[in-house]
Amino acid sequence: MSGGRLTQQERQQIARGLADDLAYAEIARRLGRPTSTVTREVMRNGGPTDYRADLAHRATGHRARRRRRPAPPDPGAPVQVPGRDVEAVRAYEEAFTAVLVRSGLPRMTSRVLVCLYLTDAGSLAASELARRLQVSPASVSKAIAFLEGQGLVRRERDDRRRDRYVVDDDIWYQAMRAHARANARLAETARRGVDVLGPGTPAAARFEGIARFVDVVGATMARAAEQARDVLHGEPGATSAGPATAAGGPPVAGRPDRTGGPLSGGSPGRP
């Protein structure tokens, strides 16, 4: 197998292999490279759907020049865990962030959320987030405010009376419930439009359709959230069946997240 850095020609072969839906192992075999080399190359440069050979080659050169410059120790650098491939973790962080951005979350918000999830403790102070991400405290504060509003992080005080931002197993459940409450408000407001515009008119029918749609979506989301929490916490009798088979209960009105974020279940900007 060949060694050393990937050439631009090899990166073009990787791009062609991805376009042909070849597995990483097959692309690596054709290059005479380890599969792990191809995997890291793709994941740190946009993932299989966004990999571009020329952009990847320029980014690698930029990273190489940056490494040659001596850097002061970073007090916020994550603790190295024995057995973890640091480069693989960094590539995964970039790939996961890219997925959240494509789903509709702002980029800085996505970076903060992924940074929290990658810590074993599942929590960091604002100053630690700023150091790890090498951004301003104001950028972290804005991202945290958005995540708290969506119910994706919660705040705790540590023994030094600092705010710490936490992600845990219950965060996604609470976020889904917050969306269900917002959905209920949307359905109620849409139905008020029916009375204002006059029942039987085309405009009123449109608003009634919105209300009925979010009612159905919200009820499904609420049942799925309850069932998923039971499965994750190992409740007796819980199954992994989809939301269509979940036990009922009164419908809870629902609305996709207007940002198109990871909780929306729909396309950005569409109800």
C-alpha positions in Angstrom: 0.0 0.0 0.0 1.2 3.5 -0.8 2.0 5.9 2.0 2.3 9.6 2.5 -0.3 12.3 1.9 -3.1 11.8 -0.6 -2.3 13.5 -4.0 -4.8 15.6 -5.9 -5.2 12.8 -8.4 -6.1 10.4 -5.6 -8.7 12.8 -4.3 -10.2 13.0 -7.7 -10.4 9.2 -7.8 -12.1 9.3 -4.4 -14.7 11.8 -5.7 -15.4 9.6 -8.7 -15.8 6.6 -6.5 -18.3 8.4 -4.3 -20.2 9.5 -7.3 -20.4 5.8 -8.4 -21.6 4.8 -4.9 -18.6 2.7 -4.3 -17.9 1.6 -0.7 -14.9 3.2 1.1 -13.2 -0.2 1.1 -13.4 -0.5 -2.7 -12.2 3.0 -3.2 -9.3 2.3 -0.9 -8.4 -1.0 -2.7 -8.3 0.8 -6.0 -6.0 3.5 -4.6 -3.8 1.0 -2.7 -4.6 2.9 0.6 -6.0 1.7 3.9 -9.8 2.1 4.2 -9.3 4.3 7.3 -7.4 6.8 5.2 -10.2 7.2 2.7 -12.8 7.3 5.5 -11.0 10.1 7.4 -10.4 12.0 4.1 -14.1 12.0 3.2 -15.5 12.7 6.7 -13.2 15.7 7.3 -14.1 17.2 4.0 -17.9 17.4 3.8 -18.9 13.7 4.0 -19.9 11.4 1.1 -22.5 13.8 -0.4 -20.5 17.0 -0.2 -16.9 15.8 -0.9 -15.1 17.9 -3.5 -11.6 16.9 -4.5 -10.2 20.4 -5.2 -11.7 21.8 -2.0 -10.4 18.9 0.0 -6.9 19.3 -1.5 -6.8 23.1 -0.6 -8.2 22.5 2.9 -5.5 19.9 3.6 -2.7 22.2 2.5 -4.2 24.9 4.7 -4.3 22.6 7.7 -0.7 21.5 7.0 0.5 25.2 7.0 -1.4 25.9 10.2 0.2 22.9 12.0 3.7 24.2 11.2 3.0 27.4 13.2 3.7 26.9 16.9 0.5 27.3 18.9 0.2 28.0 22.6 -1.3 25.3 24.8 -5.1 25.4 24.7 -6.5 25.2 28.2 -9.9 24.4 26.8 -8.7 21.4 24.7 -10.7 18.2 25.3 -9.2 15.6 27.5 -7.6 12.9 25.4 -9.2 9.5 26.1 -7.0 6.5 25.6 -7.9 4.4 22.6 -9.7 7.3 20.7 -8.4 8.5 17.4 -8.1 12.2 17.8 -8.3 12.9 14.0 -11.3 10.6 13.6 -13.1 12.4 16.4 -12.4 15.8 14.8 -13.6 14.5 11.4 -16.7 13.1 13.0 -17.3 16.5 14.8 -17.2 18.3 11.4 -19.4 15.7 9.8 -22.1 15.8 12.5 -22.0 19.6 12.5 -22.5 19.6 8.7 -25.6 17.3 9.1 -27.2 19.7 11.7 -26.5 22.7 9.4 -28.1 21.0 6.5 -31.1 20.2 8.7 -31.6 23.9 9.3 -29.7 24.8 12.5 -27.4 27.9 12.3 -23.7 26.8 12.0 -22.5 28.2 15.3 -25.5 26.7 17.1 -24.7 23.4 15.6 -21.0 23.6 16.6 -22.0 24.4 20.2 -24.4 21.5 20.4 -22.0 19.0 18.9 -19.2 20.2 21.2 -21.4 19.5 24.2 -22.4 16.0 22.9 -18.8 15.0 22.3 -17.8 15.5 25.9 -18.1 12.5 28.2 -19.5 14.7 30.9 -22.2 16.2 28.6 -21.7 19.7 30.0 -19.4 22.7 29.7 -19.3 26.3 30.9 -19.6 29.1 28.4 -15.9 30.0 28.8 -14.9 26.4 28.1 -17.1 26.3 25.0 -15.5 29.6 23.7 -12.0 28.2 24.2 -12.7 24.8 22.6 -14.4 26.4 19.6 -12.1 29.4 19.4 -15.0 31.8 19.2 -16.1 34.8 21.2 -18.2 34.5 24.3 -20.9 36.5 22.6 -21.2 33.9 19.8 -21.5 31.1 22.4 -24.2 33.1 24.3 -26.3 33.6 21.2 -26.1 29.9 20.3 -26.9 28.8 23.8 -29.9 31.2 23.9 -31.3 29.5 20.8 -30.6 26.0 22.1 -32.3 26.7 25.4 -35.3 28.2 23.6 -35.6 24.9 21.6 -35.2 22.8 24.8 -32.0 21.2 23.4 -29.8 22.2 26.4 -30.5 23.0 30.0 -28.6 25.2 32.5 -27.0 24.1 35.8 -24.8 25.9 38.4 -21.5 24.2 39.3 -19.6 24.4 42.6 -17.9 27.6 41.4 -21.3 29.2 40.8 -20.8 29.2 37.0 -23.5 28.3 34.6 -22.9 25.0 32.9 -24.8 23.9 29.8 -25.9 20.3 29.8 -27.2 17.7 27.3 -28.4 14.4 28.5 -30.8 11.5 27.7 -33.9 13.5 28.6 -33.1 16.6 26.5 -34.6 15.4 23.2 -37.8 14.3 25.0 -38.2 17.7 26.6 -37.5 19.4 23.3 -40.2 17.4 21.6 -42.7 18.3 24.3 -41.8 22.0 23.9 -42.5 21.7 20.2 -45.8 20.0 21.0 -46.8 23.0 23.1 -45.8 25.4 20.3 -47.8 23.3 17.9 -50.9 23.6 20.0 -50.6 27.4 19.9 -50.3 27.4 16.1 -53.4 25.2 15.7 -55.4 27.4 18.0 -54.4 30.5 16.2 -55.1 28.9 12.8 -58.6 28.0 13.9 -59.3 31.6 15.0 -58.7 32.5 11.4 -61.6 30.4 10.4 -64.0 32.5 12.4 -62.4 35.8 11.2 -62.5 34.9 7.5 -65.9 33.2 7.6 -66.6 29.4 7.6 -67.0 28.0 4.1 -64.7 30.5 2.4 -61.6 29.3 0.6 -59.3 31.3 2.9 -61.0 29.8 6.0 -60.7 26.3 4.6 -57.0 26.9 4.1 -56.6 27.8 7.8 -58.7 24.9 8.9 -56.4 22.6 6.8 -53.3 24.1 8.6 -54.9 23.4 12.0 -55.9 19.8 11.2 -52.5 19.1 9.7 -50.5 20.2 12.8 -53.0 18.4 15.0 -52.2 15.1 13.4 -48.5 15.8 13.2 -48.4 17.0 16.8 -50.3 14.0 18.1 -47.9 11.6 16.3 -44.8 13.5 17.6 -46.1 13.4 21.2 -46.8 9.7 21.1 -43.5 8.9 19.5 -41.6 11.0 22.2 -43.4 9.1 25.0 -42.7 5.8 23.4 -39.1 6.6 22.6 -38.4 7.7 26.2 -39.9 4.4 27.5 -37.7 2.4 25.2 -34.6 4.3 26.1 -35.3 4.0 29.8 -36.2 0.4 29.6 -39.8 0.7 30.8 -41.6 -2.6 31.1 -43.7 -3.4 28.0 -42.0 -0.7 25.9 -41.3 -1.6 22.2 -39.5 -0.1 19.3 -42.7 0.0 17.1 -43.2 3.2 15.1 -45.4 6.0 16.1 -48.4 4.7 14.1 -48.7 1.8 16.6 -48.1 3.8 19.7 -50.8 3.8 22.4 -53.1 6.7 22.0 -54.2 9.4 24.5 -55.6 12.7 23.7 -54.1 14.4 20.6 -51.5 17.1 21.1 -51.4 19.7 18.4 -48.1 19.7 16.5 -46.1 22.0 14.3 -42.7 21.4 12.5 -39.9 23.6 13.8 -39.9 26.8 11.8 -36.1 26.5 11.5 -36.3 23.1 9.8 -34.0 21.9 12.7 -33.4 18.4 13.8 -36.7 18.2 15.6 -38.9 19.3 12.8 -39.4 16.1 10.8 -40.0 18.2 7.7 -38.4 20.6 5.3 -37.2 24.0 6.4 -39.8 26.7 6.2 -42.8 24.4 5.4 -45.7 23.8 7.9 
